[in-house]
Amino acid sequence: MSALTTIGLPVALGIIMFGLGLSLTVADFARVLKQPKAVLIALVCQLIVLPAICFGLVLAFQLPPVLAVGMMMLAASPGGTTANLYSHLFRGDIALNISLTAVNSVIAVITLPLITNFAIWYFEPFDDQLGMQWAKVIEVFAIVLLPVAAGMLVRRLWPRFADRMDKPVRIVSVIVLVIVIAGAVASNWALLVDNFARLALITIAFCLISLAIGYFVPRWLNVGRRQAIASSFEIGIHNATLAIVIAQSVLGSVELSLPAAVYGVLMFFLAFGFGFLIRERAGSDPDAAVAAEPEASARS
């Protein structure tokens, strides 16, 4: 495994998580208490419903054990930071996105190892029964939560500096991430091509199901349209980068990261198309007027 993968990916993810922390405050977590229904529904969908659906898809598609565990790890990953951008483009409740991202980043430290351990136990992909031992759980904690906490601390101590650095850090994180992933893809191109056809259909199905559940379940339970849009992107845009880092750096398996790699490419196009679909629905939606509520009220 190249240094680009073993060192570059965790560093790239660390920069992304630090940048996320620069945009978060304690108020983002406190805001959860102001709209508990939307948050609770989204969390139940993301933490319970989607892993169960993914497990069913894996069995239905009869994936090999390693790829099956990779899909389950992807399902257990929290929403990606790109969800905020999509929510902004399609008039979702960005404040809810920020709150969900913050809460999910914390909860994933526990749920991701639990779901991954279950998948490893059930599918038995490794001859040596490599699992997410406590040392690896701590490693996941360090990769996910510490950079976020550091970014939040910087924002609290030097808010103006955090505001100035927010955009540059985001740009740098994207550049570093693209370079590292491009290098990882290039070095494992044959493996990715050999498995793309096998993984494309299940990742497309899982992405579309994730987006649909994230939107229609909250709407069915009388959650506002803007909150449902935010929920849809938060649930449908999984943090594929995190899954890739855990697979390659923590568990030491490139093949394990393939589902997340394929998903990470396809989800951006699928989420964009889905955004236009639900935007078209808004034209005849009686709640469309609600979408015009001042964005500032959501951020207060």
C-alpha positions as CSV (number, residue, x, y, z in Angstrom):
1,M,0.0,0.0,0.0
2,S,1.5,3.4,-1.0
3,A,2.3,6.2,1.4
4,L,-0.2,8.3,-0.6
5,T,-2.9,6.0,0.6
6,T,-1.8,5.2,4.2
7,I,-0.7,8.8,5.0
8,G,-2.4,11.0,2.4
9,L,-6.0,9.8,2.9
10,P,-6.1,10.3,6.7
11,V,-4.4,13.7,6.3
12,A,-6.9,14.7,3.7
13,L,-9.8,13.6,5.8
14,G,-8.3,15.3,8.8
15,I,-8.2,18.6,6.9
16,I,-11.8,18.2,5.8
17,M,-12.9,17.4,9.3
18,F,-10.9,20.4,10.7
19,G,-12.6,22.6,8.1
20,L,-16.0,21.3,9.2
21,G,-15.1,22.2,12.8
22,L,-14.2,25.7,11.8
23,S,-17.9,26.2,10.7
24,L,-19.4,24.6,13.8
25,T,-20.3,26.0,17.2
26,V,-21.9,24.6,20.3
27,A,-25.1,26.3,19.1
28,D,-25.2,23.9,16.1
29,F,-25.6,21.0,18.6
30,A,-28.0,23.0,20.8
31,R,-30.2,23.7,17.7
32,V,-31.0,20.0,17.6
33,L,-33.2,20.6,20.7
34,K,-35.2,23.2,18.8
35,Q,-36.2,20.8,16.0
36,P,-36.0,17.3,17.6
37,K,-38.6,15.7,15.3
38,A,-36.7,16.3,12.0
39,V,-33.4,15.4,13.6
40,L,-34.7,12.2,15.3
41,I,-36.4,11.0,12.0
42,A,-33.2,11.6,10.0
43,L,-31.0,9.8,12.6
44,V,-33.3,6.8,12.8
45,C,-33.3,6.6,8.9
46,Q,-29.5,6.9,8.7
47,L,-28.4,4.8,11.7
48,I,-31.0,2.0,11.6
49,V,-33.1,1.9,8.4
50,L,-30.3,2.4,5.8
51,P,-27.9,-0.2,7.3
52,A,-30.8,-2.7,7.4
53,I,-31.6,-1.9,3.7
54,C,-28.0,-2.1,2.7
55,F,-27.7,-5.5,4.4
56,G,-30.7,-6.7,2.3
57,L,-29.2,-5.3,-0.9
58,V,-25.8,-7.0,-0.1
59,L,-27.6,-10.4,0.3
60,A,-29.8,-9.9,-2.8
61,F,-26.8,-9.0,-5.0
62,Q,-24.7,-11.8,-3.4
63,L,-21.6,-9.7,-3.1
64,P,-18.3,-11.4,-2.1
65,P,-17.6,-11.1,1.6
66,V,-15.0,-8.3,1.4
67,L,-17.2,-6.2,-0.9
68,A,-20.2,-6.9,1.3
69,V,-18.4,-5.6,4.4
70,G,-17.3,-2.6,2.4
71,M,-20.9,-1.8,1.5
72,M,-22.0,-2.1,5.1
73,M,-19.1,0.2,6.2
74,L,-20.3,2.7,3.6
75,A,-23.9,2.5,5.0
76,A,-22.6,3.1,8.5
77,S,-20.7,6.2,7.4
78,P,-22.2,9.6,8.4
79,G,-23.4,12.2,5.9
80,G,-20.7,13.8,3.8
81,T,-19.9,17.5,4.1
82,T,-21.0,18.0,0.5
83,A,-24.5,17.5,1.7
84,N,-24.5,21.1,2.9
85,L,-23.7,22.4,-0.6
86,Y,-26.4,20.4,-2.2
87,S,-28.9,21.5,0.4
88,H,-28.0,25.1,-0.3
89,L,-28.4,24.6,-4.1
90,F,-31.9,23.1,-3.7
91,R,-33.1,25.3,-0.9
92,G,-32.9,22.9,2.0
93,D,-32.6,23.8,5.7
94,I,-28.8,24.3,5.9
95,A,-28.9,24.8,9.6
96,L,-30.4,21.3,10.0
97,N,-27.7,19.9,7.7
98,I,-25.0,21.5,9.9
99,S,-26.7,20.1,13.1
100,L,-27.0,16.6,11.6
101,T,-23.4,16.6,10.3
102,A,-22.2,17.6,13.7
103,V,-24.3,15.0,15.6
104,N,-23.5,12.3,13.1
105,S,-19.8,12.9,13.2
106,V,-19.9,12.1,16.9
107,I,-22.4,9.2,16.8
108,A,-20.4,7.5,13.9
109,V,-17.5,7.0,16.3
110,I,-19.6,4.4,18.0
111,T,-22.0,3.1,15.3
112,L,-19.4,2.7,12.4
113,P,-17.3,0.2,14.4
114,L,-20.4,-1.6,15.7
115,I,-21.9,-2.1,12.2
116,T,-18.5,-2.9,10.6
117,N,-17.8,-5.5,13.4
118,F,-21.2,-7.1,12.7
119,A,-20.5,-7.2,9.0
120,I,-17.1,-8.8,9.6
121,W,-18.6,-11.3,12.0
122,Y,-21.4,-12.2,9.5
123,F,-19.5,-12.3,6.2
124,E,-16.1,-13.4,7.5
125,P,-14.1,-11.7,4.8
126,F,-10.7,-12.1,6.4
127,D,-8.9,-15.4,7.1
128,D,-7.3,-13.9,10.2
129,Q,-10.6,-12.5,11.4
130,L,-9.4,-9.0,11.4
131,G,-11.9,-6.8,13.2
132,M,-12.4,-3.4,14.6
133,Q,-10.7,-3.9,18.0
134,W,-10.7,-1.2,20.6
135,A,-7.4,0.1,19.3
136,K,-9.0,0.6,15.9
137,V,-12.1,2.2,17.4
138,I,-9.8,4.7,19.1
139,E,-8.1,5.3,15.7
140,V,-11.5,6.0,14.1
141,F,-12.2,8.4,17.0
142,A,-8.9,10.2,16.3
143,I,-9.5,10.4,12.5
144,V,-13.1,11.6,12.8
145,L,-13.7,13.6,16.0
146,L,-10.4,15.1,17.0
147,P,-10.0,17.4,13.9
148,V,-13.6,18.5,14.3
149,A,-13.0,19.4,17.9
150,A,-9.8,21.2,17.0
151,G,-11.6,23.2,14.4
152,M,-14.4,24.1,16.9
153,L,-11.8,25.2,19.4
154,V,-10.1,27.5,16.9
155,R,-13.5,29.0,16.1
156,R,-14.3,29.6,19.7
157,L,-10.9,31.2,20.5
158,W,-10.3,33.1,17.3
159,P,-13.7,33.5,15.5
160,R,-12.4,36.0,13.0
161,F,-9.5,33.8,12.0
162,A,-11.8,30.9,11.7
163,D,-14.1,32.9,9.4
164,R,-11.1,33.9,7.2
165,M,-9.7,30.4,7.1
166,D,-13.0,28.6,6.4
167,K,-13.0,29.0,2.6
168,P,-9.2,28.5,2.1
169,V,-9.3,25.3,4.2
170,R,-12.3,24.0,2.2
171,I,-10.5,24.7,-1.1
172,V,-7.3,23.1,0.2
173,S,-9.2,20.1,1.5
174,V,-10.8,19.5,-1.9
175,I,-7.5,19.8,-3.7
176,V,-5.7,17.5,-1.4
177,L,-8.6,15.0,-1.5
178,V,-8.8,15.0,-5.3
179,I,-5.0,14.4,-5.5
180,V,-5.0,11.6,-3.0
181,I,-8.0,9.9,-4.4
182,A,-6.8,10.2,-7.9
183,G,-3.5,8.7,-6.8
184,A,-5.2,5.9,-5.0
185,V,-7.5,5.2,-8.0
186,A,-4.5,5.2,-10.4
187,S,-2.5,2.8,-8.2
188,N,-5.5,0.4,-7.9
189,W,-7.0,1.0,-11.4
190,A,-7.1,-2.6,-12.4
191,L,-8.8,-3.7,-9.2
192,L,-11.4,-0.9,-9.5
193,V,-12.2,-1.6,-13.2
194,D,-12.6,-5.3,-12.5
195,N,-15.2,-4.6,-9.8
196,F,-16.9,-1.5,-11.2
197,A,-19.6,-3.5,-13.1
198,R,-20.3,-5.6,-10.1
199,L,-20.6,-2.6,-7.8
200,A,-22.2,0.0,-10.0
201,L,-25.8,-1.3,-9.8
202,I,-25.9,-1.9,-6.0
203,T,-24.3,1.5,-5.3
204,I,-26.7,3.3,-7.6
205,A,-29.6,1.5,-6.0
206,F,-28.4,2.2,-2.5
207,C,-27.8,5.9,-3.2
208,L,-31.2,6.4,-4.8
209,I,-32.9,4.6,-1.9
210,S,-31.0,6.7,0.6
211,L,-32.0,9.9,-1.1
212,A,-35.6,8.8,-1.4
213,I,-35.9,7.7,2.2
214,G,-34.2,10.8,3.4
215,Y,-36.9,12.9,1.6
216,F,-40.1,11.0,1.6
217,V,-40.1,9.5,5.2
218,P,-39.8,12.9,6.8
219,R,-42.5,14.3,4.5
220,W,-44.7,11.3,5.3
221,L,-44.3,12.2,9.0
222,N,-45.2,15.8,8.4
223,V,-41.8,17.3,8.5
224,G,-41.4,20.6,6.5
225,R,-40.2,20.4,2.9
226,R,-37.0,22.4,3.5
227,Q,-36.1,20.0,6.4
228,A,-36.9,17.0,4.2
229,I,-34.6,18.3,1.5
230,A,-31.8,18.7,4.1
231,S,-32.5,15.2,5.5
232,S,-32.4,13.7,2.0
233,F,-28.9,15.0,1.1
234,E,-27.6,14.3,4.6
235,I,-28.7,10.7,4.3
236,G,-28.1,10.2,0.6
237,I,-24.6,11.7,0.4
238,H,-22.6,9.3,2.6
239,N,-19.0,10.2,3.7
240,A,-17.4,7.9,1.2
241,T,-14.0,9.4,2.1
242,L,-14.3,8.2,5.7
243,A,-15.2,4.7,4.6
244,I,-12.2,4.6,2.2
245,V,-9.8,5.9,5.0
246,I,-11.1,3.3,7.5
247,A,-10.9,0.5,5.0
248,Q,-7.4,1.3,3.7
249,S,-5.7,2.9,6.7
250,V,-7.3,1.2,9.6
251,L,-8.3,-2.3,8.3
252,G,-5.5,-2.3,5.6
253,S,-7.6,-3.5,2.7
254,V,-7.9,-1.7,-0.6
255,E,-10.6,-4.1,-1.9
256,L,-12.7,-3.2,1.2
257,S,-12.7,0.4,0.1
258,L,-14.0,-0.3,-3.5
259,P,-17.8,0.1,-2.7
260,A,-17.1,3.5,-1.2
261,A,-14.9,4.5,-4.1
262,V,-17.5,3.6,-6.7
263,Y,-20.3,5.2,-4.6
264,G,-18.2,8.4,-4.1
265,V,-18.1,8.9,-7.8
266,L,-21.7,8.1,-8.7
267,M,-23.4,9.8,-5.7
268,F,-22.6,13.4,-6.9
269,F,-24.5,12.9,-10.2
270,L,-27.4,11.0,-8.7
271,A,-27.8,13.5,-5.9
272,F,-27.8,16.3,-8.4
273,G,-30.5,14.7,-10.5
274,F,-32.6,13.9,-7.4
275,G,-32.3,17.5,-6.3
276,F,-33.9,18.6,-9.6
277,L,-36.6,16.0,-9.2
278,I,-37.7,17.1,-5.8
279,R,-37.4,20.8,-6.9
280,E,-39.9,20.1,-9.7
281,R,-42.2,18.4,-7.2
282,A,-42.1,21.6,-5.1
283,G,-44.0,23.5,-7.9
284,S,-47.2,21.7,-7.0
285,D,-46.3,21.2,-3.3
286,P,-48.6,23.1,-0.9
287,D,-45.6,23.5,1.3
288,A,-43.7,25.3,-1.4
289,A,-44.5,28.6,0.2
290,V,-42.8,27.4,3.4
291,A,-39.6,27.2,1.4
292,A,-39.6,31.0,1.2
293,E,-39.2,31.3,5.0
294,P,-36.2,33.5,5.8
295,E,-33.0,31.4,6.0
296,A,-31.9,33.5,8.9
297,S,-34.7,32.1,11.1
298,A,-33.3,28.6,10.6
299,R,-29.8,29.8,11.7
300,S,-31.0,31.5,14.8
